[in-house]
Amino acid sequence: MQRFKVPTREEVSTNNQAIFDNLKNKLGFVPNIYAAMGHSDNALSNYLQFSGGATSFSKKEKEVIDLAISEVNGCSYCQAAHTAIAKMNGFTEAQTIELRKGTASWDTKLDVLAKISKSIAETRGNVSEDVKQKFYDAGYTQANLVDLVIAAGIINITNTFHNLTEVEIDFPEAPKIA
């Protein structure tokens, strides 16, 4: 199969060129997953607006969600990207591996978040009452549950997009796990 082409700045619309410039200034480069969304005149700006919205989760909690769901969905791009981002947010390599498995043995609250995130992906949202109750018992609220659904939707978009397009991974590869 032919790999999905990652367009250059010159190959995208004027609006997307401005987004590419902003990403390059902010991140130092335009990640391939974003650049590939540039084929559409609207998808990249829509995605970035959606994914950059406010949430009740901390940056670390967001990475817990993204790593657990990306592993279930088998998205090697997001596993690589979010392993790198998680490390920038204070997680160790070993912790990122554990989060991808859906647990966090070193932190009770993050463990619950990893487990419910994994369950959301595995069951397409049909999470057991026990898992939901543990989420609330850990101190999370109904507002957090709403934000978790949004976070799961965001990472599912990039997981699906990469799994469909197989855009070249431009982050250090995440370790394989059993």
Secondary structure, 3 states (H helix, E strand, C coil): CCCCCCCCHHHCCHHHHHHHHHHHHHHCCCCHHHHHHCCCCCHHHHHHHHHCCCCCCCHHHHHHHHHHHHHHCCCHHHHHHHHHHHHHCCCCHHHHHHHHCCCCCCCHHHHHHHHHHHHHHHHCCCCCHHHHHHHHHCCCCHHHHHHHHHHHHHHHHHHHHHHHHCCCCCCCCCCCCC
